[in-house]
Amino acid sequence: MPERQSGPRHVACIMDGNGRWAQARGRPRLFGHQAGARRVREIVAACPDLGVEYLTIFAFSTENWKRTQDEVAGLMGLFRRYIQSEARDLHADDVRVRFIGDRVRLDPKLIRLMDELELLTSGNEKLNLTIALNYGSRDEIGRATRRLAAEVAAGRLAPNDVDETTLARFLDTHVLPDPDLVIRTSGEARISNFLLWQSAYAEYEFIDTLWPDFTADVFAGIVSRYGARDRRFGAVTA
């Protein structure tokens, strides 16, 4: 019998379906994003009891700037309000928060709030929450290779020493373990430029549930099913 796995240590979520959820109710898309933000709170709270130590959520991609100006502005305002309203509770619940992605294009006030939340929670240990904001995996890999190339050009790194382990040290996620499980809600079966390098051996779950309907019970069911998977990482089970 193949050896079964315990629960996932690191779960990553592509939180899709907020806009469709709102439109199905005759409400603006931002109403769905607000509902989705409330759902994040529930999933974060559920993680420790499920044995999940790391949770990474895809909040805003490098491609999301293509959305309408009103929706982008609404999302940026929502991110600021979320950090301001949740910071105290996240800290009290021993959650460490990190942000990944390119911050250059973000509003300085939002960047300051992100920095403050990371500093406030830097000593927390119960759950590691990583929020991908203005994140795209190809962009991340591009930025990482530029930094790596600069190290080689400066003579601090030999070209022959560059391998997959070296590159991983320059990624936004260099302090995180790779995800064990990636979940995408809303019925779409694609990964949308999310953690491409890190998810090379992750298990995937694509479910029809829209993110605002993604309850802690649904999450727990997926985490439980993960334990029945046979993960061989390219090997053959005898």
DRENVEX-105093 format. One record per atom (N, C-alpha, C, O): residue in one letter; x, y, z. Coordinates in steps of 0.02 Angstrom, whole numbers, padded with zeros to 5 digits, always signed. Example, Ala and Ser with C-alpha at 12.3 -4.5 7.8 and 13.67 -1.06 7.14 Angstrom:
2
A+00660-00284+00390/A+00615-00225+00390/A+00660-00165+00390/A+00712-00166+00423/S+00642-00112+00354/S+00684-00053+00357/S+00645+00002+00394/S+00670+00057+00402/
! end
This chain:
238
M+00043-00060+00000/M+00000+00000+00000/M+00044+00062+00000/M+00093+00066+00038/P+00027+00113-00043/P+00067+00175-00041/P+00059+00211+00025/P+00006+00207+00057/E+00112+00245+00045/E+00109+00283+00107/E+00068+00346+00098/E+00081+00385+00052/R+00019+00357+00142/R-00023+00416+00137/R+00009+00474+00174/R+00048+00465+00220/Q-00009+00534+00153/Q+00020+00594+00181/Q-00022+00620+00239/Q-00082+00607+00243/S+00011+00656+00283/S-00027+00693+00333/S-00053+00756+00300/S-00045+00765+00239/G-00085+00799+00338/G-00114+00859+00309/G-00061+00906+00281/G-00002+00901+00298/P-00083+00953+00238/P-00035+01000+00208/P-00009+01050+00258/P-00047+01076+00299/R+00054+01064+00255/R+00084+01114+00298/R+00072+01184+00270/R+00061+01232+00307/H+00075+01189+00203/H+00068+01254+00169/H+00013+01248+00116/H+00017+01208+00070/V-00039+01289+00123/V-00094+01292+00076/V-00094+01360+00042/V-00088+01412+00076/A-00101+01361-00023/A-00106+01423-00061/A-00174+01426-00095/A-00199+01375-00120/C-00205+01485-00095/C-00273+01492-00121/C-00276+01546-00175/C-00254+01603-00165/I-00305+01528-00232/I-00323+01576-00284/I-00396+01593-00271/I-00441+01553-00286/M-00408+01652-00244/M-00475+01670-00220/M-00516+01699-00277/M-00519+01760-00285/D-00547+01657-00315/D-00582+01679-00376/D-00658+01676-00367/D-00684+01634-00330/G-00692+01721-00401/G-00765+01719-00403/G-00801+01774-00366/G-00862+01775-00363/N-00764+01821-00337/N-00796+01875-00299/N-00843+01916-00343/N-00900+01930-00323/G-00820+01935-00402/G-00860+01977-00446/G-00923+01941-00469/G-00977+01971-00470/R-00916+01878-00489/R-00975+01841-00512/R-01025+01830-00456/R-01086+01831-00466/W-00999+01819-00396/W-01043+01811-00338/W-01085+01873-00327/W-01145+01868-00314/A-01054+01932-00333/A-01091+01995-00324/A-01140+02006-00381/A-01198+02025-00369/Q-01119+01994-00443/Q-01162+02006-00500/Q-01223+01961-00499/Q-01277+01981-00521/A-01215+01899-00474/A-01272+01854-00469/A-01324+01880-00420/A-01382+01858-00421/R-01304+01925-00376/R-01349+01955-00327/R-01370+02026-00346/R-01400+02062-00306/G-01353+02045-00407/G-01371+02112-00430/G-01333+02168-00396/G-01357+02224-00391/R-01273+02152-00371/R-01232+02201-00336/R-01168+02216-00374/R-01149+02176-00417/P-01136+02272-00361/P-01072+02288-00395/P-01018+02239-00375/P-01021+02207-00322/R-00968+02233-00418/R-00914+02184-00406/R-00878+02196-00340/R-00857+02149-00307/L-00871+02260-00320/L-00836+02275-00257/L-00872+02244-00197/L-00840+02226-00148/F-00938+02238-00201/F-00976+02205-00148/F-00951+02133-00139/F-00947+02108-00082/G-00936+02100-00194/G-00910+02032-00190/G-00840+02030-00161/G-00824+01985-00123/H-00799+02079-00178/H-00731+02081-00149/H-00734+02093-00073/H-00694+02066-00036/Q-00782+02133-00052/Q-00790+02144+00020/Q-00811+02079+00055/Q-00786+02064+00109/A-00856+02042+00024/A-00877+01978+00052/A-00818+01929+00053/A-00810+01890+00100/G-00777+01931+00000/G-00719+01888-00002/G-00668+01904+00052/G-00637+01858+00079/A-00660+01967+00068/A-00614+01987+00122/A-00638+01959+00189/A-00597+01938+00230/R-00703+01960+00200/R-00729+01931+00262/R-00717+01856+00265/R-00704+01828+00318/R-00720+01823+00207/R-00707+01750+00205/R-00634+01735+00222/R-00620+01684+00252/V-00589+01779+00202/V-00518+01769+00219/V-00511+01762+00295/V-00474+01719+00319/R-00545+01805+00332/R-00541+01803+00405/R-00560+01733+00431/R-00527+01707+00476/E-00613+01704+00403/E-00635+01638+00425/E-00584+01583+00409/E-00572+01539+00450/I-00555+01586+00350/I-00507+01535+00330/I-00443+01541+00371/I-00414+01490+00391/V-00421+01602+00384/V-00363+01612+00427/V-00374+01582+00495/V-00331+01548+00523/A-00433+01594+00523/A-00449+01568+00590/A-00451+01491+00591/A-00437+01461+00642/A-00469+01460+00534/A-00476+01388+00532/A-00409+01351+00526/A-00405+01293+00544/C-00359+01384+00501/C-00296+01351+00485/C-00262+01314+00543/C-00245+01256+00535/P-00252+01346+00601/P-00215+01312+00654/P-00246+01245+00675/P-00210+01197+00686/D-00312+01242+00681/D-00344+01180+00701/D-00338+01125+00648/D-00345+01066+00663/L-00325+01145+00586/L-00317+01096+00532/L-00244+01077+00521/L-00228+01037+00477/G-00199+01105+00561/G-00129+01089+00554/G-00094+01127+00500/G-00037+01111+00482/V-00127+01178+00472/V-00097+01219+00419/V-00054+01273+00451/V-00080+01314+00490/E+00010+01274+00437/E+00056+01322+00466/E+00066+01383+00422/E+00083+01437+00446/Y+00057+01375+00357/Y+00067+01429+00308/Y+00007+01433+00262/Y-00016+01383+00235/L-00019+01494+00255/L-00074+01507+00209/L-00053+01565+00164/L-00036+01619+00188/T-00054+01554+00098/T-00038+01606+00050/T-00100+01620+00007/T-00129+01573-00021/I-00120+01683+00003/I-00180+01700-00034/I-00163+01749-00091/I-00122+01794-00082/F-00195+01740-00148/F-00183+01781-00208/F-00234+01837-00207/F-00292+01827-00225/A-00212+01897-00186/A-00259+01952-00177/A-00265+01996-00239/A-00320+02019-00255/F-00209+02009-00274/F-00211+02053-00332/F-00151+02036-00376/F-00094+02037-00353/S-00164+02020-00439/S-00111+01999-00483/S-00084+02058-00524/S-00115+02111-00527/T-00026+02048-00554/T+00002+02099-00598/T-00043+02112-00658/T-00039+02165-00689/E-00086+02063-00675/E-00132+02071-00731/E-00197+02106-00711/E-00234+02129-00755/N-00210+02111-00647/N-00274+02141-00624/N-00277+02216-00636/N-00331+02246-00631/W-00221+02248-00653/W-00222+02319-00670/W-00263+02331-00734/W-00283+02388-00747/K-00276+02279-00772/K-00315+02285-00834/K-00390+02295-00820/K-00428+02311-00865/R-00411+02285-00758/R-00482+02294-00741/R-00500+02368-00742/R-00456+02411-00749/T-00563+02383-00736/T-00584+02453-00740/T-00551+02494-00685/T-00533+02468-00632/Q-00543+02558-00698/Q-00512+02602-00649/Q-00551+02603-00584/Q-00522+02605-00530/D-00617+02601-00588/D-00659+02601-00528/D-00647+02539-00486/D-00642+02543-00425/E-00642+02481-00519/E-00633+02419-00481/E-00564+02417-00449/E-00557+02397-00392/V-00512+02438-00486/V-00445+02439-00459/V-00441+02486-00399/V-00412+02469-00347/A-00469+02546-00406/A-00469+02594-00351/A-00506+02567-00291/A-00485+02575-00234/G-00563+02534-00304/G-00601+02504-00249/G-00562+02449-00214/G-00565+02444-00152/L-00526+02409-00252/L-00486+02355-00222/L-00429+02384-00180/L-00416+02359-00125/M-00396+02435-00205/M-00342+02465-00166/M-00367+02495-00101/M-00335+02490-00049/G-00425+02526-00104/G-00455+02552-00043/G-00474+02496+00005/G-00467+02503+00066/L-00499+02441-00023/L-00517+02383+00018/L-00455+02354+00052/L-00459+02335+00110/F-00399+02350+00017/F-00337+02324+00047/F-00316+02368+00106/F-00295+02343+00158/R-00320+02434+00097/R-00301+02480+00151/R-00346+02470+00212/R-00323+02466+00269/R-00411+02466+00199/R-00458+02458+00255/R-00450+02390+00289/R-00456+02384+00350/Y-00435+02338+00250/Y-00426+02272+00278/Y-00366+02272+00326/Y-00371+02246+00382/I-00311+02300+00304/I-00252+02302+00347/I-00266+02341+00412/I-00249+02319+00466/Q-00299+02399+00404/Q-00313+02440+00463/Q-00361+02406+00511/Q-00354+02411+00571/S-00411+02371+00484/S-00462+02341+00527/S-00440+02273+00557/S-00463+02254+00610/E-00396+02238+00521/E-00378+02170+00543/E-00311+02167+00580/E-00297+02116+00611/A-00271+02218+00577/A-00204+02215+00605/A-00203+02193+00678/A-00165+02149+00697/R-00246+02225+00718/R-00245+02209+00790/R-00265+02137+00803/R-00233+02103+00843/D-00317+02113+00769/D-00340+02044+00779/D-00289+01994+00754/D-00278+01943+00786/L-00259+02007+00697/L-00208+01961+00671/L-00150+01955+00720/L-00124+01901+00731/H-00130+02011+00747/H-00075+02010+00796/H-00096+01973+00859/H-00058+01933+00886/A-00156+01987+00883/A-00181+01954+00944/A-00187+01878+00934/A-00178+01839+00982/D-00202+01857+00872/D-00209+01786+00858/D-00143+01752+00840/D-00143+01695+00818/D-00087+01788+00849/D-00020+01761+00838/D-00008+01742+00765/D+00025+01693+00750/V-00036+01782+00719/V-00027+01771+00647/V+00029+01817+00622/V+00028+01877+00633/R+00077+01788+00588/R+00130+01828+00556/R+00110+01842+00484/R+00094+01796+00446/V+00110+01904+00465/V+00089+01925+00398/V+00149+01947+00356/V+00192+01985+00379/R+00152+01922+00295/R+00202+01944+00246/R+00165+01961+00181/R+00112+01935+00167/F+00195+02005+00143/F+00170+02022+00077/F+00222+02004+00025/F+00281+02015+00035/I+00199+01976-00031/I+00244+01962-00087/I+00216+01998-00148/I+00156+02011-00153/G+00260+02012-00195/G+00240+02049-00255/G+00283+02111-00263/G+00323+02128-00219/D+00274+02145-00318/D+00311+02206-00333/D+00274+02266-00305/D+00219+02282-00327/R+00304+02300-00256/R+00270+02356-00222/R+00277+02423-00259/R+00244+02472-00240/V+00318+02426-00310/V+00335+02490-00341/V+00273+02527-00365/V+00270+02588-00359/R+00225+02491-00392/R+00166+02524-00422/R+00112+02540-00371/R+00063+02573-00387/L+00120+02517-00310/L+00068+02526-00259/L+00071+02596-00228/L+00122+02629-00230/D+00014+02617-00201/D+00009+02682-00168/D+00054+02684-00107/D+00056+02636-00068/P+00092+02738-00096/P+00137+02742-00038/P+00102+02730+00029/P+00131+02700+00073/K+00040+02753+00036/K+00004+02742+00099/K-00008+02667+00110/K-00001+02642+00166/L-00026+02632+00056/L-00036+02560+00062/L+00029+02525+00079/L+00031+02480+00121/I+00083+02545+00046/I+00149+02515+00061/I+00167+02525+00134/I+00193+02480+00166/R+00154+02585+00160/R+00170+02599+00230/R+00130+02553+00277/R+00156+02527+00326/L+00066+02544+00261/L+00024+02499+00302/L+00049+02427+00299/L+00049+02392+00349/M+00071+02406+00239/M+00098+02339+00232/M+00161+02330+00273/M+00169+02280+00309/D+00206+02379+00270/D+00268+02376+00309/D+00253+02374+00384/D+00283+02335+00421/E+00205+02415+00406/E+00188+02418+00477/E+00159+02351+00501/E+00174+02329+00556/L+00116+02320+00459/L+00086+02256+00480/L+00139+02201+00482/L+00138+02160+00528/E+00184+02201+00434/E+00238+02151+00436/E+00281+02159+00499/E+00299+02110+00531/L+00297+02221+00516/L+00338+02233+00575/L+00300+02215+00638/L+00328+02183+00683/L+00236+02234+00643/L+00196+02220+00702/L+00192+02145+00717/L+00196+02125+00774/T+00185+02105+00664/T+00173+02033+00673/T+00236+01991+00664/T+00232+01930+00663/S+00294+02022+00659/S+00355+01986+00641/S+00375+01933+00691/S+00412+01886+00673/G+00352+01938+00752/G+00371+01887+00802/G+00318+01833+00812/G+00328+01790+00854/N+00264+01835+00775/N+00210+01788+00784/N+00225+01721+00751/N+00263+01716+00704/E+00193+01667+00778/E+00213+01600+00758/E+00155+01552+00744/E+00167+01498+00717/K+00095+01568+00763/K+00040+01520+00758/K+00022+01504+00685/K+00008+01446+00669/L+00022+01555+00643/L+00008+01546+00572/L+00048+01597+00533/L+00054+01655+00554/N+00075+01577+00476/N+00109+01622+00431/N+00062+01637+00373/N+00049+01594+00331/L+00037+01699+00371/L-00008+01720+00318/L+00031+01763+00268/L+00059+01815+00285/T+00032+01740+00205/T+00067+01778+00152/T+00014+01802+00103/T-00026+01764+00078/I+00016+01867+00090/I-00033+01899+00045/I+00004+01920-00019/I+00049+01961-00016/A-00017+01892-00075/A+00014+01909-00139/A-00023+01969-00168/A-00081+01964-00188/L+00011+02025-00171/L-00020+02089-00190/L+00023+02122-00245/L+00082+02134-00235/N-00008+02135-00302/N+00028+02153-00363/N+00081+02100-00376/N+00140+02115-00385/Y+00058+02038-00377/Y+00103+01980-00385/Y+00088+01944-00450/Y+00030+01935-00468/G+00140+01924-00484/G+00136+01879-00541/G+00199+01837-00540/G+00253+01863-00529/S+00192+01773-00550/S+00249+01729-00543/S+00303+01743-00595/S+00363+01740-00579/R+00283+01757-00657/R+00334+01773-00708/R+00371+01838-00690/R+00431+01843-00699/D+00334+01886-00664/D+00365+01949-00641/D+00414+01934-00584/D+00469+01961-00583/E+00393+01893-00537/E+00435+01875-00480/E+00500+01842-00504/E+00554+01859-00481/I+00494+01794-00551/I+00553+01759-00576/I+00598+01807-00614/I+00659+01803-00610/G+00567+01854-00652/G+00607+01904-00687/G+00646+01948-00639/G+00705+01960-00650/R+00613+01971-00586/R+00648+02012-00536/R+00703+01972-00501/R+00756+01999-00487/A+00689+01909-00487/A+00739+01866-00453/A+00800+01856-00497/A+00856+01858-00473/T+00789+01843-00561/T+00847+01832-00605/T+00888+01895-00616/T+00948+01891-00625/R+00855+01953-00615/R+00894+02015-00620/R+00939+02024-00559/R+00997+02044-00565/R+00912+02010-00500/R+00953+02016-00439/R+01009+01964-00440/R+01065+01979-00420/L+00994+01904-00464/L+01045+01852-00467/L+01099+01871-00517/L+01159+01861-00503/A+01079+01898-00574/A+01128+01920-00624/A+01172+01975-00598/A+01232+01977-00613/A+01144+02020-00558/A+01184+02073-00528/A+01236+02045-00481/A+01292+02070-00478/E+01219+01993-00444/E+01267+01960-00399/E+01324+01929-00438/E+01382+01932-00418/V+01307+01897-00495/V+01358+01867-00537/V+01404+01921-00567/V+01465+01915-00568/A+01372+01975-00591/A+01411+02030-00622/A+01458+02062-00572/A+01512+02085-00590/A+01437+02065-00509/A+01479+02096-00457/A+01532+02048-00430/A+01574+02068-00389/G+01532+01986-00453/G+01582+01938-00432/G+01567+01905-00366/G+01609+01869-00339/R+01507+01917-00340/R+01489+01886-00275/R+01461+01816-00283/R+01451+01780-00233/L+01447+01797-00345/L+01419+01731-00358/L+01448+01705-00424/L+01448+01740-00474/A+01474+01644-00422/A+01503+01615-00483/A+01448+01587-00528/A+01401+01557-00502/P+01453+01596-00594/P+01401+01570-00638/P+01389+01496-00630/P+01332+01473-00634/N+01441+01457-00618/N+01434+01385-00610/N+01398+01366-00546/N+01376+01308-00538/D+01391+01413-00500/D+01356+01399-00437/D+01281+01413-00443/D+01244+01400-00395/V+01259+01438-00500/V+01188+01453-00508/V+01149+01390-00525/V+01162+01358-00576/D+01102+01372-00482/D+01059+01314-00495/D+00990+01330-00468/D+00977+01388-00449/E+00946+01282-00466/E+00877+01296-00444/E+00874+01317-00371/E+00831+01357-00352/T+00919+01292-00330/T+00921+01312-00260/T+00943+01385-00253/T+00916+01422-00212/T+00991+01404-00294/T+01015+01474-00293/T+00960+01521-00313/T+00948+01572-00279/L+00925+01506-00368/L+00872+01550-00391/L+00817+01556-00339/L+00791+01611-00329/A+00800+01502-00305/A+00746+01504-00255/A+00762+01553-00200/A+00716+01581-00170/R+00825+01565-00186/R+00845+01611-00133/R+00829+01684-00151/R+00827+01727-00107/F+00817+01698-00215/F+00803+01766-00238/F+00729+01778-00250/F+00709+01833-00268/L+00688+01727-00240/L+00616+01735-00250/L+00584+01771-00190/L+00613+01772-00136/D+00526+01800-00201/D+00490+01834-00147/D+00476+01786-00089/D+00471+01808-00032/T+00469+01722-00104/T+00449+01672-00055/T+00508+01636-00023/T+00499+01582+00005/H+00567+01664-00027/H+00627+01628-00006/H+00626+01605+00066/H+00663+01558+00084/V+00586+01636+00109/V+00583+01616+00179/V+00526+01566+00192/V+00515+01546+00249/L+00490+01547+00140/L+00432+01503+00148/L+00445+01434+00119/L+00483+01428+00071/P+00414+01382+00148/P+00416+01317+00114/P+00371+01319+00052/P+00325+01360+00049/D+00385+01276+00005/D+00342+01272-00054/D+00272+01249-00034/D+00265+01210+00014/P+00220+01271-00069/P+00153+01249-00052/P+00143+01174-00065/P+00167+01146-00114/D+00107+01142-00020/D+00089+01072-00028/D+00024+01065-00068/D+00015+01016-00104/L-00020+01114-00060/L-00086+01111-00089/L-00106+01180-00115/L-00099+01229-00079/V-00129+01183-00178/V-00154+01245-00207/V-00228+01236-00222/V-00247+01188-00256/I-00269+01281-00198/I-00342+01278-00208/I-00362+01337-00251/I-00342+01394-00238/R-00402+01324-00303/R-00432+01379-00341/R-00508+01371-00340/R-00535+01318-00356/T-00541+01424-00321/T-00614+01423-00318/T-00643+01448-00384/T-00607+01474-00427/S-00709+01441-00392/S-00750+01471-00445/S-00756+01430-00509/S-00787+01453-00557/G-00728+01370-00511/G-00737+01327-00569/G-00685+01335-00624/G-00686+01297-00672/E-00640+01383-00617/E-00587+01391-00667/E-00530+01342-00653/E-00511+01333-00595/A-00504+01310-00705/A-00452+01259-00696/A-00386+01283-00726/A-00358+01251-00771/R-00362+01338-00700/R-00297+01364-00721/R-00264+01397-00660/R-00297+01411-00610/I-00198+01409-00665/I-00162+01434-00607/I-00144+01508-00612/I-00119+01537-00565/S-00158+01539-00670/S-00156+01612-00677/S-00092+01645-00650/S-00095+01695-00614/N-00035+01615-00668/N+00029+01649-00652/N+00041+01655-00577/N+00068+01705-00553/F+00020+01604-00539/F+00025+01605-00466/F+00074+01551-00443/F+00061+01492-00452/L+00129+01571-00411/L+00177+01525-00381/L+00198+01469-00428/L+00200+01411-00409/L+00215+01488-00490/L+00232+01437-00541/L+00292+01396-00520/L+00291+01334-00525/W+00344+01429-00497/W+00405+01394-00476/W+00393+01352-00413/W+00412+01294-00409/Q+00360+01383-00365/Q+00352+01352-00299/Q+00304+01293-00299/Q+00309+01249-00257/S+00258+01292-00347/S+00205+01241-00348/S+00222+01182-00393/S+00177+01145-00413/A+00285+01173-00409/A+00304+01120-00456/A+00279+01051-00434/A+00262+01009-00476/Y+00277+01039-00369/Y+00254+00974-00344/Y+00193+00980-00298/Y+00179+00934-00259/A+00159+01035-00302/A+00099+01044-00261/A+00041+01002-00288/A+00039+00986-00348/E-00005+00984-00244/E-00068+00954-00264/E-00116+01011-00278/E-00112+01064-00247/Y-00162+01000-00325/Y-00210+01052-00344/Y-00282+01030-00332/Y-00299+00971-00340/E-00323+01077-00311/E-00395+01067-00305/E-00430+01125-00341/E-00423+01182-00321/F-00467+01109-00393/F-00508+01159-00428/F-00581+01145-00411/F-00607+01092-00427/I-00613+01192-00378/I-00681+01180-00356/I-00728+01234-00383/I-00706+01289-00399/D-00792+01217-00389/D-00841+01263-00419/D-00863+01318-00371/D-00887+01370-00394/T-00854+01308-00307/T-00876+01357-00257/T-00844+01425-00269/T-00783+01430-00279/L-00884+01479-00269/L-00857+01546-00274/L-00825+01566-00207/L-00848+01544-00154/W-00773+01607-00209/W-00736+01621-00148/W-00780+01646-00090/W-00769+01623-00033/P-00828+01691-00100/P-00868+01713-00042/P-00909+01657-00010/P-00933+01665+00046/D-00918+01602-00045/D-00954+01544-00018/D-00906+01489+00007/D-00928+01436+00028/F-00842+01503+00006/F-00791+01454+00025/F-00784+01454+00102/F-00744+01491+00129/T-00823+01413+00134/T-00826+01413+00207/T-00768+01374+00237/T-00732+01338+00202/A-00761+01380+00302/A-00711+01341+00338/A-00724+01266+00332/A-00677+01227+00330/D-00788+01246+00328/D-00804+01175+00320/D-00782+01149+00252/D-00756+01093+00247/V-00792+01189+00200/V-00769+01169+00133/V-00692+01162+00133/V-00665+01114+00107/F-00660+01211+00163/F-00587+01211+00169/F-00563+01149+00206/F-00516+01116+00185/A-00595+01133+00262/A-00575+01075+00302/A-00583+01010+00262/A-00542+00965+00269/G-00635+01006+00222/G-00645+00946+00182/G-00589+00935+00131/G-00567+00879+00121/I-00567+00990+00100/I-00512+00985+00051/I-00447+00966+00086/I-00410+00924+00061/V-00434+00997+00142/V-00374+00981+00181/V-00374+00908+00202/V-00322+00875+00201/S-00433+00883+00222/S-00438+00813+00242/S-00425+00766+00183/S-00391+00715+00192/R-00450+00782+00125/R-00440+00738+00066/R-00367+00736+00045/R-00343+00686+00018/Y-00331+00790+00059/Y-00260+00792+00041/Y-00223+00733+00072/Y-00178+00705+00041/G-00240+00714+00133/G-00206+00661+00168/G-00211+00593+00134/G-00172+00548+00149/A-00259+00585+00089/A-00268+00520+00055/A-00228+00517-00010/A-00229+00465-00044/R-00194+00570-00028/R-00158+00571-00091/R-00090+00536-00084/R-00058+00537-00032/D-00070+00506-00138/D-00004+00472-00141/D+00044+00519-00177/D+00041+00526-00238/R+00089+00550-00140/R+00136+00599-00169/R+00204+00566-00176/R+00236+00550-00126/R+00227+00555-00239/R+00289+00517-00251/R+00346+00562-00273/R+00404+00540-00272/F+00333+00624-00293/F+00385+00671-00314/F+00431+00640-00368/F+00492+00647-00366/G+00401+00606-00416/G+00438+00577-00472/G+00462+00506-00461/G+00486+00474-00508/A+00457+00480-00400/A+00478+00412-00386/A+00422+00364-00403/A+00367+00384-00420/V+00436+00300-00396/V+00387+00248-00409/V+00373+00211-00345/V+00419+00192-00309/T+00308+00202-00331/T+00290+00165-00270/T+00295+00090-00284/T+00267+00065-00333/A+00332+00056-00242/A+00342-00016-00252/A+00277-00054-00241/A+00276-00115-00248/
! end
